[in-house]
Amino acid sequence: MRRLSYTINLGHFRKIKKKIVPTLFTEHQFDLIVKKFSGKKFSLSEKNEFSRTISRKMKALNAVLGKEERDIFIYGKEKILAKRLPPAASYLKKYSRKFKNKPVILAGSFLHSESYNDIDIFVVSKYEKEEYIEGKFHISYLSPEVYNSVFFESLRQICISNRRINEFKFSETANLDTFISLYQELCNDLSSNPNAVKSTLREFLIQGAFISKRPIPDSLELKKQLDSILNLKKPFALIKLIFVSSTVLGEDRKKAILTMKTMIISYEDIITEYKQHKSYYLEIIGAFKEVIAIES
């Protein structure tokens, strides 16, 4: 399919439907445009139809209206350091040229913090590729499905993009098993894999907000939370508190108790096999027991 290097405001597009259907587009073509810019997958016939007729018509309309095909969209501008916007825009244009016709997003601490480690560049692509470092830039690839994720809901709040992304609404479902797995992974990283702690903790905090139905934190809020937790002498105590409170606030009482009891039994079996790590496993179990105590 011929790629579009611009996007549309779906909310506005739906409002003007009566003005453009059937004058510019048929009802079916209108539905295909909505499907395209909602990030949904096309069938082969839909791809061919969009490429042959709709894509060309939309490009022609943009040319008539004199619109730029590759604009820069800024999100969370009030939280971005003013001095960072000019270089950020320049970097975005550079990588938009490098990754031609692909959505590119620049995000992270570079935009809102005086100190930063690197500049995060995210490229949305259907092809899976390894992330890599290029000078001061950290290049990561995201699949199109990311638009439906809670991760993207956090990312897009403070970023600049070569596509309009504010109309995407995530459809990911909060999952207690996912949150428990992150808690376990984070406990392991704290004890034996310190280089991975920041990444795991960031995801843990996002999922904690999600499962407890609190607002999803943006990258600046996450940075403040990360710094506060990791500056503690004993961060595990606060992490356990976040796990317990998020689970209690977000989950059905019976489901939470049943899941926690299952986890406790599982860890008790592990302890019998790995007695040398008993104290570590008991610390993890402590959070499960607290959930049961509060919910009972």
C-alpha positions as CSV (number, residue, x, y, z in Angstrom):
1,M,0.0,0.0,0.0
2,R,1.2,3.5,-0.8
3,R,2.1,5.1,2.5
4,L,0.7,8.3,3.8
5,S,3.2,10.6,5.5
6,Y,0.6,12.6,7.4
7,T,-2.4,11.8,9.6
8,I,-5.8,13.2,10.3
9,N,-7.8,14.3,13.4
10,L,-10.3,11.4,13.7
11,G,-12.6,13.4,16.0
12,H,-12.9,16.2,13.6
13,F,-13.1,13.8,10.6
14,R,-16.2,12.1,12.1
15,K,-17.9,15.4,12.9
16,I,-17.7,16.5,9.2
17,K,-18.9,13.2,7.8
18,K,-22.2,14.7,6.4
19,K,-20.2,17.3,4.5
20,I,-17.8,14.9,2.8
21,V,-20.0,11.8,2.3
22,P,-20.9,11.2,-0.5
23,T,-19.5,14.4,-2.0
24,L,-15.8,13.4,-1.6
25,F,-15.8,9.9,-0.3
26,T,-18.4,7.0,-0.3
27,E,-19.6,5.6,3.0
28,H,-17.3,2.6,2.6
29,Q,-14.3,4.8,1.8
30,F,-15.0,6.9,4.9
31,D,-15.1,3.8,7.0
32,L,-11.8,2.7,5.5
33,I,-10.1,6.0,6.3
34,V,-11.3,5.8,10.0
35,K,-10.0,2.2,10.1
36,K,-6.6,3.2,8.6
37,F,-6.0,6.1,11.1
38,S,-7.3,4.1,14.1
39,G,-4.3,1.7,13.6
40,K,-6.4,-1.3,12.6
41,K,-5.3,-3.9,10.2
42,F,-6.6,-4.0,6.6
43,S,-7.4,-7.1,4.6
44,L,-5.5,-7.5,1.3
45,S,-8.5,-6.1,-0.7
46,E,-8.8,-3.2,1.6
47,K,-5.1,-2.4,1.2
48,N,-5.4,-2.4,-2.5
49,E,-8.5,-0.2,-2.5
50,F,-7.0,2.3,-0.1
51,S,-3.8,2.5,-2.2
52,R,-5.6,2.8,-5.6
53,T,-8.2,5.4,-4.8
54,I,-8.4,6.8,-1.2
55,S,-4.7,7.5,-0.6
56,R,-4.3,9.4,-3.9
57,K,-7.4,11.4,-3.3
58,M,-6.3,12.4,0.2
59,K,-2.8,13.4,-1.0
60,A,-4.4,15.5,-3.7
61,L,-6.7,17.3,-1.2
62,N,-3.7,18.1,1.0
63,A,-1.8,19.5,-1.9
64,V,-4.8,21.7,-2.9
65,L,-5.1,23.0,0.7
66,G,-1.3,23.6,0.8
67,K,-0.8,21.5,3.8
68,E,2.7,20.2,4.8
69,E,2.8,16.4,4.6
70,R,5.4,16.1,7.4
71,D,4.5,18.3,10.2
72,I,5.8,18.3,13.8
73,F,3.2,17.6,16.5
74,I,4.1,18.6,20.1
75,Y,2.4,17.0,23.1
76,G,2.8,18.2,26.7
77,K,4.4,21.4,25.6
78,E,3.9,23.0,29.0
79,K,6.2,20.4,30.5
80,I,8.9,20.6,27.8
81,L,11.9,22.9,28.4
82,A,11.7,25.7,25.8
83,K,15.4,25.4,25.0
84,R,14.9,21.7,24.0
85,L,12.2,22.2,21.4
86,P,14.4,23.6,18.5
87,P,17.0,20.8,18.7
88,A,14.3,18.2,19.3
89,A,12.5,19.4,16.1
90,S,15.7,19.2,14.2
91,Y,16.4,15.6,15.5
92,L,12.9,14.5,14.6
93,K,13.2,15.8,11.1
94,K,16.6,14.0,10.7
95,Y,15.2,10.7,11.8
96,S,12.0,11.2,9.8
97,R,14.2,11.4,6.7
98,K,16.2,8.3,7.8
99,F,13.1,6.3,8.5
100,K,11.1,7.5,5.5
101,N,7.3,7.1,5.7
102,K,7.4,5.7,9.2
103,P,5.9,7.3,12.4
104,V,8.8,8.7,14.5
105,I,8.5,9.9,18.1
106,L,11.1,11.7,20.2
107,A,10.4,11.4,23.9
108,G,12.0,11.0,27.3
109,S,14.1,13.1,29.8
110,F,15.8,15.1,27.1
111,L,12.6,17.1,26.6
112,H,11.8,17.9,30.2
113,S,14.9,17.5,32.4
114,E,18.1,19.4,32.7
115,S,20.1,16.1,33.0
116,Y,19.5,13.1,30.7
117,N,21.5,10.0,29.6
118,D,20.4,9.9,26.0
119,I,17.7,11.0,23.5
120,D,14.9,8.5,23.0
121,I,13.8,8.0,19.4
122,F,10.9,5.5,18.8
123,V,10.2,4.2,15.3
124,V,6.8,2.5,14.7
125,S,7.4,-0.3,12.3
126,K,5.8,-3.7,11.5
127,Y,9.2,-5.2,11.3
128,E,10.8,-6.2,14.6
129,K,14.3,-4.9,15.0
130,E,16.8,-4.7,17.9
131,E,17.1,-1.4,19.6
132,Y,20.5,0.3,19.3
133,I,22.6,3.3,20.3
134,E,23.7,5.9,17.7
135,G,25.8,8.5,19.4
136,K,23.6,10.2,21.9
137,F,20.4,8.7,20.4
138,H,18.7,5.6,21.7
139,I,16.7,4.1,18.8
140,S,13.9,1.7,19.7
141,Y,11.4,0.0,17.4
142,L,7.7,-0.3,18.3
143,S,5.1,-2.4,16.5
144,P,1.9,-0.7,15.3
145,E,0.0,-2.5,18.1
146,V,1.7,-0.1,20.6
147,Y,-1.0,2.5,19.9
148,N,-3.4,0.3,21.9
149,S,-1.1,0.0,24.9
150,V,-0.9,1.6,28.3
151,F,2.9,2.2,27.6
152,F,2.0,4.4,24.7
153,E,-0.6,6.2,26.8
154,S,2.3,7.3,29.1
155,L,4.8,7.9,26.2
156,R,2.6,10.2,24.1
157,Q,1.8,12.7,26.9
158,I,5.2,14.4,26.6
159,C,6.7,13.9,23.2
160,I,7.1,15.3,19.7
161,S,6.0,13.3,16.7
162,N,5.9,13.4,12.9
163,R,2.4,12.1,13.0
164,R,-0.7,13.1,14.9
165,I,-1.1,10.7,17.8
166,N,-3.6,12.3,20.2
167,E,-6.6,10.5,18.8
168,F,-5.3,7.0,19.6
169,K,-7.1,5.5,22.6
170,F,-5.5,2.5,24.3
171,S,-7.6,-0.7,24.5
172,E,-5.2,-2.8,26.6
173,T,-6.9,-4.5,29.6
174,A,-5.4,-4.4,33.1
175,N,-4.1,-7.8,34.1
176,L,-3.2,-8.8,37.6
177,D,-1.0,-11.6,36.4
178,T,1.1,-9.1,34.4
179,F,1.4,-6.9,37.4
180,I,2.5,-9.8,39.6
181,S,5.1,-10.8,37.0
182,L,6.5,-7.3,37.0
183,Y,6.6,-7.3,40.8
184,Q,8.6,-10.5,40.7
185,E,10.9,-9.3,38.0
186,L,11.5,-6.1,39.8
187,C,12.3,-7.9,43.0
188,N,14.9,-10.0,41.1
189,D,16.4,-7.0,39.5
190,L,16.8,-5.2,42.8
191,S,18.7,-8.1,44.2
192,S,20.8,-9.3,41.2
193,N,20.3,-7.2,38.1
194,P,20.7,-3.4,39.0
195,N,21.2,-2.4,35.4
196,A,17.7,-3.4,34.5
197,V,16.0,-1.9,37.6
198,K,15.0,1.5,36.0
199,S,13.3,-0.1,33.0
200,T,11.4,-2.7,35.0
201,L,10.4,-0.1,37.7
202,R,9.1,2.3,35.1
203,E,6.9,-0.4,33.6
204,F,5.8,-1.5,37.1
205,L,4.7,2.0,38.0
206,I,2.8,2.4,34.8
207,Q,1.0,-0.9,35.3
208,G,0.4,-0.1,39.0
209,A,-1.4,3.1,38.0
210,F,-3.3,1.2,35.3
211,I,-4.5,-1.7,37.5
212,S,-5.6,0.7,40.3
213,K,-7.5,2.9,37.8
214,R,-5.4,6.0,38.5
215,P,-4.2,8.4,35.8
216,I,-1.4,7.0,33.7
217,P,1.8,9.0,34.6
218,D,3.7,10.8,31.9
219,S,7.5,10.5,31.5
220,L,8.2,13.5,33.8
221,E,6.0,12.1,36.5
222,L,7.7,8.7,36.1
223,K,11.1,10.2,36.4
224,K,10.2,11.9,39.6
225,Q,8.8,8.6,41.0
226,L,11.8,6.6,39.9
227,D,14.3,9.0,41.4
228,S,12.3,9.1,44.7
229,I,12.2,5.3,45.0
230,L,15.7,4.6,43.9
231,N,17.2,7.2,46.2
232,L,15.8,5.3,49.2
233,K,18.2,3.1,51.1
234,K,15.6,0.3,51.1
235,P,13.4,0.8,48.0
236,F,11.8,-2.6,48.4
237,A,9.5,-1.4,51.2
238,L,8.0,1.3,49.0
239,I,7.7,-1.1,46.0
240,K,5.9,-3.6,48.2
241,L,3.5,-0.8,49.4
242,I,2.8,0.2,45.8
243,F,2.1,-3.4,44.8
244,V,-0.3,-4.0,47.7
245,S,-2.2,-0.7,47.4
246,S,-2.5,-1.0,43.6
247,T,-3.8,-4.6,43.8
248,V,-6.3,-3.8,46.5
249,L,-7.6,-0.7,44.7
250,G,-7.9,-2.3,41.3
251,E,-8.9,-5.9,41.7
252,D,-12.1,-7.7,42.7
253,R,-11.7,-8.9,46.3
254,K,-12.3,-12.6,45.7
255,K,-10.0,-12.7,42.7
256,A,-7.3,-10.8,44.6
257,I,-7.4,-13.2,47.5
258,L,-7.5,-16.3,45.4
259,T,-4.6,-15.2,43.2
260,M,-2.5,-14.2,46.3
261,K,-3.1,-17.6,47.9
262,T,-2.1,-19.4,44.8
263,M,1.1,-17.3,44.6
264,I,1.9,-18.1,48.2
265,I,1.6,-21.8,47.7
266,S,3.8,-21.6,44.6
267,Y,6.5,-19.8,46.6
268,E,6.3,-22.1,49.5
269,D,7.0,-25.0,47.1
270,I,10.0,-23.1,45.8
271,I,11.4,-22.5,49.3
272,T,11.5,-26.2,50.0
273,E,13.7,-26.7,46.9
274,Y,15.8,-23.6,47.3
275,K,16.2,-23.1,51.1
276,Q,19.2,-21.0,50.7
277,H,17.0,-18.2,49.3
278,K,14.3,-18.5,51.9
279,S,14.5,-15.0,53.2
280,Y,14.3,-13.5,49.7
281,Y,11.2,-15.5,48.9
282,L,9.6,-14.7,52.2
283,E,10.0,-11.0,51.4
284,I,8.1,-11.4,48.2
285,I,5.4,-13.5,49.9
286,G,5.0,-10.7,52.4
287,A,3.2,-8.5,49.8
288,F,0.8,-11.3,48.9
289,K,-0.1,-11.9,52.6
290,E,-0.7,-8.1,53.1
291,V,-3.2,-8.1,50.2
292,I,-5.0,-11.0,51.8
293,A,-5.0,-9.4,55.2
294,I,-6.5,-6.1,53.8
295,E,-9.1,-7.9,51.6
296,S,-10.2,-10.4,54.2
